[in-house]
């Protein structure tokens, strides 16, 4: 599901809100499989956005995947 989020956010499937739509698709997959959705706490939002910019430039999602895993609450 994390890769699906990055794939959708990067490839821009929709005319608007690609990151948000992809994140909701990831949430849906997680919840359908009995996992909690991943929430980025407000104090970490700037860090999230900076890492997303690096992902868009490098096309390497490993840093973002680690960040989202770190944000996951069981």
N, C-alpha and C positions, 0 to 999 in steps of 0.2 A: 504493500500500500504506500510506503514512503516513496518508492521509485515511481509509482503512478502519479503521485502528487508532483514530483519534480518534472516528470515527462510532460504532464499537462500544463504546468506553469511555464515551462520553457518553450514548448511548441505552439502555444497560443491557439488552442482549438476554437476558442470563442472570440467574439468581437470585443468583449469587455469582461473584466473581472476574472481573468484566467487563473490567477493564483487562488482567489477565493473559491471559485467553482471546483478547481482541482483539490483544494483542501477539503471541501465538503464531500467530494467523491471518496477521498481517503477516509474521512470520518465514517461514511456509510459502510465502507468495507470493514473497517475495524469493528464497528458496532454489530454488524451482521455476523461477525465471527466472535462475538462475546468479549471484545476488548474495549477499553475506554478510549474515547477520542483523545487526541494529543492537543493540549492547550499550551500556547506560548504565554507565559505570564507577562503582564504589562511592563514590568521593569526590564524584561528581556527583549522587548519588541524591537528596539533599535539594533541590538545585536543580531536578531533574526533578519532584519532588513539588510544589514551590511553583509551578512553571510549569503543571503540570496543574491545580492549583486555580484559577489565573488563567484557564486555558482553560475550565474548567467554568463559571466565572462570566461570562466574556465571550463564549463560543462562537466565539472567533477562534483558530484553530489555527496561525496563521502563526508565532508565537513558538516554539511547541512543534515545529513542522516544522523550523524553522531549528536548534533545539537537537538534534533527532535526526539531522539531516544532519551537524551538527558532530561527533556521536558516531560516525558511520559510519566503519568501518575497511575499507579496500580489501584 
